[in-house]
Each structure stands twice: as structure tokens, then as C-alpha cells.
Amino acid sequence: RQEKTQVRRPEKVSSLCGHVSTSCEGRGNRNSMGNQNSNDPVIGQRFPFFGDDSIMCQKAHGTCNASAQQNMRWNCDRKLADNVCCFNRHYAEHSGYWKTTEFRQYALGSTGEIIFYDSVTTKSLFIAPRGRSMQDFIKETSSHGWPSFRDPEVVWENVRCLKSGEAVSVDGTHLGHNIPDHQGNRYCINLVSIAGQPSTEARIAWCRSHTLSLLSSALND
């Protein structure tokens, strides 16, 4: 992985980010056709969906509009999450950090997909495993040192990649980097960036979707 593994909160976001603008003025401008935001995916576009650097402009709390949640999933470190998510473009939690949390036990005990939520906004960002087993997901994650996701596991409504390879949320949360390999795109993501607690609305939506899925399976049987 190309990211350094030490996170230091800078006095100013721009001191770490260099090219980050000082405000979000002009963000979300229409393109030359006048009908599409420059950060919106294009129909037929191949993965990853790209965004521009305006996503990571300086906001109320670094590149985010708010700080990381107080109560992180899997006993993740909240201070580390806040630094990685909001005041950082190049650094990461240390390799294997996910093994020091409760995530591994949680994942191995899961019988289905896990939804990973933004540690700042609580929006869903990744759903895994998809198209592979939980054992395969854990094996790849263990091999690389960070949770590793593939194209079908990304919630593209809420995730973008920058031309530099940086993976971010549409709201400015730093997630990690896309580091392609022989299998295709591999999104190497900080666990502290995706350890948010789901909102009440997200829980309700998941329960509704899960119930409909069970009903559909029962009817098909």
C-alpha cells in the first residue's frame, strides 16, 4: 500500500493537502452541457466513478462538515478516525489495525453481507462480501493489511475516486486508495473511515430491504 501509516492532525488542512482549496466555493458547478454535476457518475461509465478535487475542499471540520462519530463500531479509535477521515489525504491507520479491533470476530460471525457506514456522515459506503465468500474477503483483507473491496462492493452513490487514486466519500471523508491488481480495482480502505454507526433511517431501510428479500426468496421457493 502506498499510504504512509502515521496520522498527524495539521494546524491547517492546506498544510497537509497542498492543492486543497480553502473553501467550497464553486463546488458542484454544472458542466458545459448544463445538466450534470461534475461529480455525478455518467451513464455507462466504467468503474471507478471519478470525482474532482472540489470534493475534498476545506469545510467546517477539515475536509468534512462534522467530526467523526463518538461511538464507533468495532471499538475503533474515534480520535484516529477523526484525523484520518477529516484532516488527512495521504496517511492511514497502521497495517493490520483492523485486527486490533472487534471487526474480525464480527465478520467471521456474520452470516450475510456487512454494510459499512461513513464514520462522519453515517451514509453506506461499502457492502461486503459480494460475489465472494466472507472467508475470501477476510483473506484478502489480511493479505494487504487493510479492508479491501472490489467494484461490486462499493456503494457508488456515496463514493468517488480522484485521479490520484484517492478514494473518498462524496461528502469529503478520506477513505483510502484504489490500488488495482491483476483482478481489477481494489479499494484499500481504512477501517476507521467506515466504522460509523448506521442512522435510524438506515436501520429501517435495511430491515425493510432484508424483509422483502426474505419474502421474495420464500415465494420463489
N, C-alpha and C positions, 0 to 999 in steps of 0.2 A: 504494500500500500504506500502511496506517495505522500500521505499526510504525515506531518510531524505529530508526535504524541504528547506534547506538553501544551497546556492551555493557560494563557495568562490574559487576564482582563485588562485591556489597554485603557489609558485615560480618555482617549478619544477613539471612536471606531475607525476613523480615517487613518490613524497611525498604524493599524494592522491591515486594513483593507486596501490602502493605496488608492485604487481607482474608484472607490465607492463615493457616490455623490453625497453632498451634505444635506440634501433634502429629497423629498419625493416629488418635487415639482416636475410636472410633465409626464409623470408615470401614467401608463395606460392610454397614451395617445392613440388615436386611430391611425391605421396605415394609409397608404396612398389611395386605397380603394374606398376609404372612409367607412368601412363596415366591419372592421375586426380589430380587436385589441392586439398589440404586437406580441403579447404573452399568451394569447389563446392558441390552442392547437389547430392545425389546418386539417380539414377532412382529407384522409388518405395519407397523412404524414406518417412516416415510419418512426419507430421509437429510437431514441428517447424524444419526448416532446421538449423542445427548447424554449427558453425564456431569455430575456435580455438582462443586463446588469441592473436595470432600474428596480428589479425585484428586491435587490439587496441594498437599496439606498438607506441612509440613516433615518431612523424613525424615533419614536418616543423612548424606546429601550434598545439601543444599538440598532441592529437591522430588523428588530421585532417591534411590535406595537405594545407588548407587555412582557413581563418576566415569565420564566418557567413556572409551572405549577408547583405548589408547595408539597403536595403528596404524590410522589412519583410512583409509577408501577414498578414492581420487582425490586423495591428497595433501592432504586437508583439514586445517586447523589444529586440533590437538587442544585447545589452551587455549581457543580461541574456541568450540569445540564444547561444552566443559565449562561455560563461562559461559552460553551460550545455552540449553543443554539443562536445566541444573540450578539456576541462580541467576538466573532471568530469567522475566518474564511479559510484558513489553511491548517489549523491544528485539529487534534482529535483526542478522544479518550484513548488510553493506552491499549495496545493489542491484548485481547483476551479479557478486557474489562467485563464483558458480559458474563464471564464465568464466575466473577466475584459477586454477582447479584443472584436473585432468585429466578432469573429468567430460564436458565437451562432446565431446572426442575419443573417449572411451569410448562415449558414447551413439551418436554418428554411425557408429561401427564395429560396433555391435551389430546382430544380425540378428533379434532377437526382443525379448521383454519384459525389463525390468530390474527386479529385486527390490531395494527399498530397505529397509535394516535400521536399527533404532533404534541410535543411536550409543552408548547406555548399556547396554541390555539385549540387543541383537542380534536382537530379535524383528522379523519382517517387518511393515512399516507401509504401504508402497505398492508397487504393481506397475504399471509403465507401459512403453509405451503400451498402452491397451486401448480399442478402439472408434475408434482413430485411428492415424495413422502416426507413426513416430518424428520425422519432419520436422515434423509438426503439433505434437507435444509440445515439441520444441525451439523452434519458432517462438513458441508461447505463453509458454514459459518466458523466452525472450529479450525478448519484448514487455513482460512485467511485472517482470522483474529477479530473480525467484526461481522455483525449480521449482514448477510449477503443475499440480495434479492435479484430476481430476474424480471424481464419485461411484464409478464402476465400478473406479477405480484404487486405492481405499482398502481396506486390509485392516481391516475394521470390527471384527474380533475383538480388535484391539490398539489401535484409535484411537477417540477420542471428541472431540466439540466441546463447549465450555462455552457457556453462554448469552451470554457476552460475545463469542463468535465465536472465541475462542482454540482452536486445535487442539492436542491433547495426546495422549501415549500413555497407555494405561491404567495405566502404572507411574509416571507423573509427569514424563515428559520433555516439555519445551516444544518444539513443532514449528513453529508459525506461527499463521496465522489463516485462517478461512473468509471469503472476500470474494466473495460472489455477484455474477454479472454477468448479462447477458441470456441466456446459455446455461445458467445454473443455478449450483450451488455450485462455487466454485473455491477449492481449498485451496492457499494461498500458503505454501510451506514452506521453512524454512532447510535448505540442503544439509548443513550441518554437523550437523544433528539427525538426518539419515537416511543418514549415511555410515559406518554401522557395518559391521564385517566379520561375515559370517554365521558362526554357530557350526557345529561339525562336524555336529551333528544337522540343522541347516537345510540344509547342503550335501547331506547324504544324502537328505533328504526331497525336495529339488529334483531331484536326479538320478533318484530313483525316479519322481517325477511326470512328468518330461520323457521318461523312457524309456517309460512307459505311454502317454503322449500320442503318441509316435512309432509305437509298436506299433499303437495304435488307428487312426491315420491310414493305416498300411500295410495293415491288414486291411480298412478301408473302401475302399481303392483296389482 
